[in-house]
Amino acid sequence: MSGQVFFRLLFSAVMGGVFWAAVYFYKDREGRENTAGRRQRYLPFISGIILPVFLLLTAAVLLAVRVEGTQYSMMALLFSLFLHISVYYLVLLALLPVLRRHFSAMACAALWLIPNYLYLFQQNYLELPAPALTVRLPMGAAAVLLAVWGGGAAVVMIYKIAAHLRFRRQVLAPAHPEQDPEVLRVWDAEVSAARFQKPRFRLVRSPAVGSPLSIGLFERTTRVVLPERAYTPEELALIFRHELVHIGRQDAWSKFFLTFCAAVCWFNPLMWLAMGKSADDLELSCDEAVLQNEDDAHRRRYADLLLTAAGDGRGFTTCLSAGARSMRYRLKNVVKPVKKFSGGALVGVAFFLLSMTSGYVTLAFATDDGGALLFDGQDPAACAISSARDWVSEGQEELQCLDEGGFAAFLAGLPLDRLAGNYSFTGGDREISVIWDTPKGALSTLFYEKAVKVVPLYGERMEASWYAVPGGMDWAKFDSFFEPQPALYLVFEDENGQRFADINASLWKLEQGGVVLTDRTGTPEDPSGVFGYEEARRVRLAFSLPVRAYSVTAEPEGGVSQAVLPEQGDVLPLADAPALYRIRAVLAGSLGDYQAEFRFTVDQAG
């Protein structure tokens, strides 16, 4: 298991535990009726505004900074939301009858709101090593699909918001503040019992409604609306408690979020069915809170209210009346409640599963070839390799390109797909970085089994672009252009043969065919080494290239240089005192033999 997957596993488990505790303790707090020095009795379980605001801000930022590939990022974000919301809600729809039978209404309502936290999995700290499935689309289709998808979602949201505002105007235009002292007395008592400290919502009456309801997304503009009919004090208490539960839990915003989900998945007909079921669960959860700790008489009175109320819950309103499809079920739960599990563990497990499955499917947009992409639009012939390194091999091998022109041609013909999503691709079998000197500056390319990362190390943003390699990288062809640079890896052992330390010897001088490639003999730079010669008794030598011959000399402090003969298996015995070691070797390279000198020291500990 990679560190990233483990971190996501840990994060998901902790957050799942938080959700479990929230459901369990919220229900307990809502049951307390004392008012002195307490927090607000009804609070939102999950804010319904998080994911919509995240998506809108992300789109605004991408459009404002005009990052290249904005359409691909937005398309990938919409696709990820669509996939997870659709699959999650369809599974929830299938399981809903069983869940309602055995778990509290609060837990069932909370399950509809969990996808609000999908925004978390767009953050870098929760990135995955690699996608499990990549869906390919034509490059030219991204802009068209984004326009159709985003346009459809915008039309749905604009229509729903306009319908809400129109309904609000119809309800509140003829409304007037409530003035009956007896009604206001019951109202003030219920507001106090709900522990609202400085309520900004108001109570009004309107001839335009047939059932009590609350309307408004923001507390200062929210109105609790009574129809023009008389209620007993007991009925008023139940009505007000119902609407205050909705206001405290911010269920209007929950409805807004569920509408947003339907808009994102507007072409999935089953999502509209899911939205209807979710609204029913919000009302069932409210019924459950209103009747908590109440006796049978109050329950029958509340059932009578549901039967006599004939309301309209258009827009993001919360309405006491029950729709025809949910009336029977609501009455059954009101009159004959069945003991159920709180559902905290269920909500925690649901979040855990949603978290652990998020991001494993992504989009890739098919392109032509790697020429323009991997060189950031520059001529490959004008780019030269300044360094190459294999980060996964032992010792993080430095590589030498044997044919830069051929390698550039190989990359130019490499089929690539522009990859969307949040992935690192680390932890695989191969990870090779190549730094290029280009006319614009240094350019980094990192090659993985199924992806390539391009990072221009010039300009202001230096943003990375990811490309998928359909079918995977042809490593046999790739490796034919490189060989390891001359290097010497050292494994130190103590007198019992136990591994003591691993280092690379310093490359001090390198020649090939009479040409000096590296020369540090005139510099005061210290060679690599280890401390603790009392423990390090021998060292195993491992050259990066086939070795034709080598010799070793040791220069003890204050002593005379002497040749050291390796033992069987290239094991070098070490002196009993601090010393500098020089290894001169002839290594076989693809373009001729190398003459190399390596150095390392074994010094006194401390």
Secondary structure, DSSP 4 states (H G I P E B T S, - for coil): --HHHHHHHHHHHHHHHHHHHHHHHHHHHHT----TT---SS--SS-TTHHHHHHHHHHHHHHHHT-TTHHHHHHHHHHHHHHHHHHHHHHHHHHHHHHHHHB-HHHHHHHHHGGGGGGGGGSGGG-BSS-SEEEEEETTHHHHHHHHHHHHHHHHHHHHHHHHHHHHHHHHTT-EE---HHHHHHHHHHHHHTT-SS---EEEE-TT-SS-EEE-SSGGG-EEEE-SS---HHHHHHHHHHHHHHHHHTHHHHHHHHHHHHHHTTT-HHHHHHHHHHHHHHHHHHHHHHTTT--HHHHHHHHHHHHH------TT-EESSPPHHHHHHHHHHHHS----B--HHHHHHHHHHHHHHTTSEEEEEE-S-HHHHHTTTS-GGG-EEEEEEESSSTT--BEEES-HHHHHHHHHT---EEE-S-B--TTSS--EEEEEEETTEEEEEEE-SSEEEEEESSSS----EEEE-TT---HHHHHTTEEEPS-EEEEEE-TTS-EEEEEEPEEEEEEETTEEEEE-TTS-PPPEEEE-TTT--EEEEEESS-EEEEEEEEEETTS--EEE--BTTTEEEPPSS-EEEEEEEEEEETTEEEEEEEEEEEE---
